[in-house]
Amino acid sequence: MDRRLRFCFSSFLALALSACGFAEGEDDVDIAFIGNPGDVRQTGVRLSPAAQHVREATAEGLVAFDANGDVVPALAERWIVTDDGLSYIFRLRDSTWPDGQAVTAGSVKREFDRALAAVDGTSLGYDIDIIADVRAMAGRVVEIRLKHPMAEFLALLAQPELGLLQRDRGMGPMRAAEEGGLVTLAAIPPAQRGLPSIEYWEESVRPVKLRAYDAAAAVKAFEQGDADVVLGGRIQSLPLADLGPLSRGTIRVDPVVGLLGLQVLRTEGLLEASAQREALAMAIDRGELFETLNLGQWQPSTRIVPYLAGVDDAVPNERWAALAIDQRQTEAARRIAAWQSASGKPARLAIVLPEGPGSDRVFGALAEDFGKIGVTLVRVEKAADADLALFDRVARYADRRWFLNQFNCRVARLLCSRDADLAVIASLIEADPAERAKLLAEAEAILLDRNTYIPLGTPIRWSLVRSGVDGFEANRTGFHPLFPLAMRPI
């Protein structure tokens, strides 16, 4: 193993060892993940956030995320990118699969091809359409060729669903055992993973235990000292994180980008025409909406693709920027009144939201804004009875295609346009960056014109971290690897 890799691994380990300030004498790290108890048992590619974290901890891909959300080596110990940005050449570490067979370029290509095939038909599957070819080179070298350069390609490769499995078994960096909804993860010794041995390894690591709870139970476990970290917080549970002045500094909010808005579930009645759907979008006072949640750093948006730092040259214009909120609501009220006059029906809509005090506040704010334009909003429990629903996803990587792929007609159904899909597909084979950007902008414009998605702003992801636990870092991915938390403090 060359010096650069040894330095990289040693630096990563040093950071991990210094990252977790748990009380002396504790034998494990307890994580409460907000979700359903059965989440930890999920397999396949449509994984809950809890299952994604377990998959990432037990099934390495070519690369991985570290605690900061940066891409680091995993099964690939190093890589190079050709000058044209079209070819990524990975050198695999000298390791073995769980059955003892040597890791070779051919075996990695085989399992990687299976991982790609498994996500076909999902939004992640459309993301990886950027890949033109995967080649097994000599020895332990794998080449991935792209259809056009993609700055965020390594972040795409680091997704948990692209972790490699051999007969449903991964290569670590941890092993997991599940019993009664409790997952216990143990760090695998480096030498067993094809990495340099570390003296006193067993004394330097501890088990990580993860269980999924509903939001109130997760926060209660944290308050009572039964959990060191709470992961998976979203907008609906945000008010539960207000633990008072004695817990100041324990809530961490990730600076994620993504989609948070309202999904139109049926296009009939009041929602049949785009003009009425746009009226709802115009009526929402997004700044006032999130003042109710006490979150100062939240970014409202009226668009599908937000400003992406490092990708966009300029901040895109928000819709209706020339109109004040009262002017927008006046125009929206005019459209709703015209529909009522023509249809003779009441303007009434039903919305389904996740349970939680944050959703209660969001519903109250939306009902007030819609009431100002003559629409009565009611809350229902089932999506089958609803006209609108909350749409809440964190971007896996900072690229326009991710946002647009969420509305692909094979994934989103009503939230889609075949013309927009064709523009995104054309962008994959367009060599000119300026023309590619135009195609993606055209796709967004088509979707915005349909108004079957009503943007609100960036998603909210929060965690609770006990004082002294320094290994956790709020990051742009909203993903928090479990392996660094297994390291005992020095």
N, C-alpha and C positions, 0 to 999 in steps of 0.2 A: 504494500500500500504506500502511495507516495506521500511526501511530507505535507502537501496541501490538504489531502483528505484527513491525515492524522491530526493536523492543526484544526481543521473544520470540526471534526468530531470532538476533539478535546475542548475546544471553545464552547461548543454546544453543551457538552456535559457540564463544564464549569458554570455556565449560565444556569443550567437546570438545577445543579446542586445548590447554588446560592439563591435560588428563586423561591424556596418554600420555607417560610419561617414558622413552622408549627411548634407547639409546645413540646418540650423535651419529654420523652417517655411515651408519646403517643405511638401506636403501632400501625396506624393506617390513616389514609386520607378519605374522608367520607364526603361524597358528592350527592346532592339532591338535585335531580334533573326534573324540571317542570314538564309534565306530560301525563301519559297514561301508564299504569303499571306494566302493561304488556309491551310497551315500546321497546324495552331492552331485548326482547326476544325476536324482534323483526329480522328477517333475512331478505335477500333479493336486492333490488335496486331502488325501490320506492321506500326509502327508509325515513323514519322519524328522526329528529335531531339527536335524541339519545342514542338510537341505533347507529347513526352516522359516526358518533364519537367512539362507540365501541368498535365499529368496523375499522376506523382509522387507526385505532390503537393496536389492532390485532392483524391487520392485512395491509402491509406496506404496498404502495405503488412505486413508480419510478422515483417520484419526489414526494415531499410532504410539506405541511405547514409547521412552522415553529410557533411558540407562544405569542410572538409579535405579529403573526399573520404573514411572515415572509416565507418564501419557498426555500427549502433546504434539501440536501441529499437524503435519499432513502435507499431503495434497492439500487438505484444508480448512484455510484460514488462521485461521479463528476460528469460533465457534459460540455459540449461546445455547440455554438450556433453558427452556421455559415453566414458569410457577409450579406447574402441576399435575404436572410431571415426565413428561408424556406425549409431548411434542414436542421434538425436537432439530433445530435449524435451522442448517445449515452453509453458510458462505460459502466458496466455492472460490477458490483463488488463480488469478491470470491466467497460465495456462500452456498448453502444447500436448501432445498425445499423441505417441507415438513417430513416427507417420506425418506429423506436422506439423499436424494438424487441431486447432482450438481446443478446449480443455476447456470444455464447457458443462454445465449442469445436466442436460440431456437425455442427453448422452453418458455422464455419470457414473452416472445412474440406470440406463442400459442395462447398463453393465459391472457395476455393483453387483448388479443383479438376476441377472446371469449368475453372479456369485460366490456369491450366496445359493443359487441353484439347484444349483450344483456340489456344495455340502456337504449337500444333502438326503439323509437317510438315515444320516448320521453323528451322533455325539453333539454335534458343533458345530452341526449342522443343527437339532437339538432345542433347543439353546441359543438360536438366533436366532428360534425361534418366538415370542419376545417381541415381534418386530416386527409391527405391524399393517399398515403401509403405507409406501411410499417414494414421494415426490412430487418431480418436477422443477418448481421454481418459476421465476420470471423470472430471466433472465441466468445467473448462476453460483450459484444458491441451491438447495440440496436440503434437503427436510424428511423426517425419519424419525419416524413416529408409533409409539408403543408401546402394547401392550395394558394394561399397568399400569406404574407407575414402577419403575425399576431403578437402584439406586445405582451398580452396576458396569457400566452399559451401554457407556460409552466404552472400558473395558478389553476388553469383548467385541468391539467394533469394531476394536480394534487387533490382532486376531489375524492372523498372516501369511497364512492362507488367504483372508482377506477383502481382501488387496491386489488392486488393480485391474489387469487385463491387457487390452490391446487387441491382438488377434491374437497372443496369447501373449507380448507384450512389455509390460514395466512401465515406470514413469516414474522409477525411481530410488528413493533418492538415489544409487545406484551402478549401474554396468554390470558385468556378469560375463562372463568367458570361461572355458571349461572345456577342459582337455586332459589326458588321461591321469589323470583323477581329481583334478587340481589345479584349483581355482577361483581365478581372479585377479579381484579386484573393484577398480574404480577409481571414485573419487568424481566425480560429474557437477558441472561448474561451476554455481554458483547461478543465474546468468543464464539458463542453459538450462532451468532448472526453474521459471522465473517468480518468482525471488527476487532481492533486490538483489545486484549484483555485488560481489565482494570482491577488493580489490587483492592482487596476488601470490598468487592462488589456487593456481596450479600448484606454487608453492614451499611451500605450507602443507599439502599433502596427500601421501599416499604410498599405494601399493597395499596391499591386504590379501589375503593368500594363505591359502586354507583347504583342508585335505585331511583326509579321514576315515581313522582308524586304529583298530586294536583297542586296548584300554585299555593293555596293556603297552607297545606301540609308541609310543603317544601320550606316556606318561610318560617313556619313554626319550628321545624327541625333545626333550622339555622339559629333561631332565637334561643332555643333550649340547649344549644351546644352539641346537637346530634349530627350536624352537618357542618363541614368546614367551608364548603362552596355550594352555592345554588346557581345552576346553569339553566338556560332556556327561557328566561323572562321575556315577555312580549308586552304589547300595548295593553292587552286586556288585564294583565296582572300587575302593571306598573305601580298603582297606588299601594299595593301590598308591600312594596320595597321601602316605604317610608317607616323606618324603624325608630325614629326619634333621635335626639341629640347624642345619646350614649353610643349609637352605632354609626355616627357620622364617618363618612369615608368608606363604608363597606359596600355601597352600591357602585357598580361599574357599568357604564353605558358604552356600548361599542359604536364607533363612528362608521357604521355600515352605509352602503347604498343599496337600493333595491326598489321594490314596488310596494306601496301601501295605498290602498284606495278601495273603491267600491266596484264590485263585479255585478254587471247586469245579468240576471239569471234568466229573464224572459223578455223578449221584445214584442210586447203586445199591449193594448190599452194605452195608458199614459206613456209607456216606454216604447211604443211602436216606432215613432219617428225620431230621427237623430236630433231634431231641433228641441224636442222636449227633454231628451236625455242630456243635451248640452245645457239646458236651463238648470237642471239639477246641479251640474258641475259648476256653473256660474254662481249659483246661490250660496255656495259654501264659503264661509269666512274661515279660511284655514288657520290663520294666525290665532283667532279667538278660540277655535276648536281645540288647539293644543295648549293654550294657556290653562285650560281646565285640567291638564295633566301635569302642570308644573315642570315642564321639561324645556329648559331654555335653549338647548342646542339643536332642537329639531328643525329640519329644513322642509318647509311646505313646498309643494310643486303642483303645477297644473298640467305637466307634461308626462309622457311615458318614459322617455330617456332623459335623465337629469344631466346636469353638468358633471362631467367626469374629469377630475383633476389629472393632468398628465396625458390626457387623451384629446380633449377639446381645446381648441385655440381660444374660444370665447364662451362666455356664459350664454346659453340659449335664451331667447326671449320667452317669458311666460305668456300664456294665453290671456287675452283680455287685459293686457297690461295698461292700456290707456283708460280703462274704466275703474272708478272707485267701487268698493264693495256695494254701496247703496245703489249705484247706477247699474251694476250687474244684476242685483236682486230685482230692481225695477223692470229690467228687460226680461228676466226670467219669469216674473209674475205675469207680464203681458202674454208670454207664450202659453203659460199654464191656463190663464183665463180663456184664451182663444180655443185651446183644446177642450176645456169644459163646456164652452158655449156650443162648439160643434158636435161634441159627443153626447152631451147631456148627462155625463157621468161625474161622480165625485173624484177629485184628485187625491187618491189614497194609495200609499205604497207600504209594503211590508219588508222588513229587513231582518236578516238573521246575523247575529254576532256571537263570537265566543263568549262563554260565561266569564264574568270577572268584573271588578269595580271599574277598571279602565274602560271596558266596553259600555258600562252604564253611563259613564261621563261622555263618551263619544256619542252614544245614542241621544242623550239629552241635547248636546250641541247641534247634532244634525237635525233633530226634530224641530229645534228652534229656528234654524236657518230655513228649512223646508217650509215651516209654517209661515214664514214671512212672504213666501211666494204662492201661498194658497195650497200647499201639499200637506196632507196629514200623513205622518210617518208612524207606523206601529211596529212593534218588535214581536217576532215569532220565534219558535224554538227550532223548527225544522226548515232546511233549505227547500224542501218540496213545497212549502207554503209561502216562500219568500220571493220578492222581486229583486232584491239586492242582497249582497253578502260582502263581508270583508275579504279583501284580497291582500295577502301579506307574505312577501317573499324577499329574502336577502339575495343580492346578486352574488353568484359564485365567482365572478371575475368582472373587472371593470371594462366592459366592452359593450358597444351599442347592440351587438347581436344578441347578447344574453337577454336584454329587455324585450327585444322584438320576438325572440323565440318563445317567450312565455305565452304569446298569443298565436302561435302556429295553429292552424285549423285542425291538425291531427292531435293537438294537445288541449286546446282551449275551447273548441267548438264555438259557442256563441261569441266568445271574445276573440274573433278572428276575422281575417279577410284573405281570400286566396290571392288577391293582387298584392297585398303586403307580403305574403309568403314568397311569391315569385320574385319580388324585389330583393328580399333577403337572400334567396337562392342565387340570384344573378350576382349579388355582391361577392359570393364565394369564389367566383371564377373571374371577377373583374380585376385586372392587374393594376390599373391606375388608381392610386389612393383617393384622388379627388373624385373620380367617378364612383368609386366604391362608397364614399361618404354620401354622395348624392342619392344613391340607391337606398341606403339605410335611412336617410332623412325622408325620402319619398315613402318608405314603408311606415315610418312613424306618423307622417302626415295623414296617410290613409286610415290608420287605426284611430287617430285622434278625431278625424272627421266622422267616423262611425259612432264614437261616443258610447261604446259598450263597456268601457272601463273609465271610471271617474277617479282621476289621481287625487290623492291627498298630500303625499310627501314621502319622506324616507321612512323605512321600517324602524321600529324601536326594538333593540335587543339589550337586555340588562342582565346583570348577574350580581350576586352577593358574595363577597369574599371576606373571610374573617381577618381581622387585624393580624399582621405578621405573615400572611401568606403572600409572598412576593412573586411567586412563579406565574401567577395569573397576570395576563396583560390584555387590557381592552384593545381590540384591533379591528381593522376594516373588514375582515371576513366574518366576524361574529362567531368564529369557530375556535374552540379552546382545547388543544390537544391534551390528552390525559397523561402521556408519558412523562413530561417534565414534573408533574405533581407527584410522581412516584419517588423522586429524589429526596433523600433526607438532607436537611441543612448541614453545612459543614461546621 
